[in-house]
Amino acid sequence: MNKEISKVRFSWIEFSCFLLLFFATFRMTYAIAFVLCILAYLSFNWHRSNHLIHSATALIGIAFLLPIDIHIPGVSSPILESTHRGPRLVEVGYGFPRLAEGKEFAAVGCAQPLYPDKWRLVWFEEK
């Protein structure tokens, strides 16, 4: 029952859906999962395992549904009302800035993506 897999099942429809979700959400976690999935497809001739392809596809689904994104200084939105340093989760604020509350948040603007993130993982900040 152990047959040799010679060709990976690649669907342009699947790739188009993943690319559409990437541009509709544009999160760094999804971008990392998307690149890992592309690498799994491109390296199929070396590993010949459908398990890696299925795992990468599941990772894309998890990255899409996960309400946490990674903050990259200079690329992501600014962190406002920051009072401390170090790794932490910061709430994302859409729409009118909540400066009156005095809480730390990521000001991302008015336009929400298809499935907006609620938290940003902040590693470090630019000062």
Buried (B, 14 or more C-beta within 10 A) or exposed (E): EEEEEEEBEEEEEBBEEBEEBBEEBEBBBBBBBBEBBEEBBEBBEEEEBEEBBEEBBEBBEEBBEBEBBBBEEEEBBBBBBBEEEEEBEBEBBBEEEBEEEEEBBBBBEEEEBEBBBEBBBBEEEEE
